[in-house]
Amino acid sequence: MPTPIIECIPNFSEGRRPEVVEAIKNAVASVEGVYVLDYSSDADHNRSVLTFVGSPDAVEEGAFRGIAKAAELINLDTHSGAHPRLGATDVVPFVPISGASMEDCVKIAHRLGKRVDEELGIPVYLYEKAAARPERKGLENIRRGEYEALKEEIGTNPARDPDYGPQRVGQAGATVIGAREFLIAYNVYLTTDNLSIARKIGRAVRHSSGGLRYVKALGLLVDGRAQVSMNLTNFRKTPLARVVEFIRREAERCGVAIHHTELIGLIPQDAMVDAAVWYTQMDQFEPQQILEQRMYAAMEESKTPDFLDALAAGTPTPGGGSASARAGAMGAGLVSMVARLTLGKKKYSEVEGEMRQILEQSEALRAELTAAVEEDADAFKQVMAAYRLPKDDRGRSEAIQAATLYAIQVPLSVGHRALRVMELSLRAAEIGNTNAISDAGVGLNLAQAAFTGAAYNVCINLGTLKNEKTTQDILAELKLLKAQAVSLKSQLEKLLVERGGFPAI
């Protein structure tokens, strides 16, 4: 299976001492498999935000080392800044990026919270998707009153009992750990130093006060200028451009304007493209018109002949398993194509939101299935390596069974993903651009071929597996998946006749 990738964006209560921020960053980066993508500091907020990604285990360890180093170097008793904070490491969110689920991130949050308690003695509160109490889903509820209020109330007010850790705080304060969707940290500076105007606009734009649904905001005074500091928790449902224009209108009502804006950390490319399209009123824009995207697509296409040559060569790999994964990736690519040919068309405006979700899912599946091409070949190599062990090696039989199980799991995961591509293909055919309904149909058929090929590769390895229960469980799973695949194909054939005007063949 593809290596899961998780993002972590810890916020540390230090933005004025570069050497401290550097020490924390280095502690995180010292973990093998962690990739630090970005970090930024703000002296007025007295806060730094670090962004790093990696495998689940690496990211979890990196987060712990960052928390430990911050606890060593930051004293909340002497800390001050414009941004609300609860601890030296104020908040640690985990975000699934690819090959990982939100549930994976929730488990990491709980494990990390327990370890921070046991090894560092720091109180931990769980928030968002990892929250153990409904009232703690919102970060603002946990952080209300900040470190000073928590220091007074913890141990006496049951509402302040941590989810992990002691009922007291030291100089490192407390840490909030959780799992959430991607968030954009975005600040708007105004042409005034009037803090009350920033607070008024913050109240107007944030959801909790009746504003935009996926916006959290507060007004601050930063470097002598009023600032509306925001977290945008779903940029697809509350686009960046809508937020900016809302604030611009509210500012004009107060007799001020937007001076400039500021991005903290990283932002998905789609969020910037959506904003650019909105402001330029480029209603017929297609993502393929971006030079870099077209260039990367062309470079990817150029790899296809190499794969086909390798497939035709007289070597065991790549073989049918890799070809199945490639077919699934092609099917996902056609779903993405249909989605993009639908987006931006007035005729299909009612399904724009769902089509964007389909596009996001199909692109993720395309990447995962593309990675599975190499993984299937690698799985075969592992089986061959196990069989090449000396026959008197005591671990040979166990190694063969482990390698065989892996050689089953890889195509089985391809089968699951291929079935999901079939589901997306059918939905794209149901609501997408009717001019591309045949492309959606081809996508479903490619995905069905991918599923069938993956099933063949699972079955050919099952005969070597000694665990009868595992074998029967996998066969039962395959039968269920096959029934779903047959049903989806049947629904497509009917839809092509009814919606696409195809003759029955």
Secondary structure as GFF3:
##gff-version 3
##sequence-region A 1 505
A	DSSP	beta_strand	5	8	.	.	.	ID=ss1
A	DSSP	beta_strand	11	12	.	.	.	ID=ss2
A	DSSP	alpha_helix	18	29	.	.	.	ID=ss3
A	DSSP	beta_strand	34	42	.	.	.	ID=ss4
A	DSSP	beta_strand	47	54	.	.	.	ID=ss5
A	DSSP	alpha_helix	56	73	.	.	.	ID=ss6
A	DSSP	three_ten_helix	76	78	.	.	.	ID=ss7
A	DSSP	beta_strand	89	98	.	.	.	ID=ss8
A	DSSP	alpha_helix	102	115	.	.	.	ID=ss9
A	DSSP	pi_helix	116	120	.	.	.	ID=ss10
A	DSSP	beta_strand	124	128	.	.	.	ID=ss11
A	DSSP	three_ten_helix	134	136	.	.	.	ID=ss12
A	DSSP	alpha_helix	139	142	.	.	.	ID=ss13
A	DSSP	alpha_helix	146	153	.	.	.	ID=ss14
A	DSSP	three_ten_helix	158	160	.	.	.	ID=ss15
A	DSSP	beta_strand	175	179	.	.	.	ID=ss16
A	DSSP	beta_strand	184	190	.	.	.	ID=ss17
A	DSSP	alpha_helix	195	205	.	.	.	ID=ss18
A	DSSP	three_ten_helix	207	209	.	.	.	ID=ss19
A	DSSP	beta_strand	215	222	.	.	.	ID=ss20
A	DSSP	beta_strand	225	232	.	.	.	ID=ss21
A	DSSP	alpha_helix	240	253	.	.	.	ID=ss22
A	DSSP	beta_strand	258	264	.	.	.	ID=ss23
A	DSSP	alpha_helix	269	280	.	.	.	ID=ss24
A	DSSP	three_ten_helix	287	289	.	.	.	ID=ss25
A	DSSP	alpha_helix	291	301	.	.	.	ID=ss26
A	DSSP	alpha_helix	304	312	.	.	.	ID=ss27
A	DSSP	alpha_helix	320	342	.	.	.	ID=ss28
A	DSSP	three_ten_helix	346	351	.	.	.	ID=ss29
A	DSSP	alpha_helix	352	387	.	.	.	ID=ss30
A	DSSP	alpha_helix	396	431	.	.	.	ID=ss31
A	DSSP	three_ten_helix	434	436	.	.	.	ID=ss32
A	DSSP	alpha_helix	437	462	.	.	.	ID=ss33
A	DSSP	alpha_helix	468	498	.	.	.	ID=ss34
###
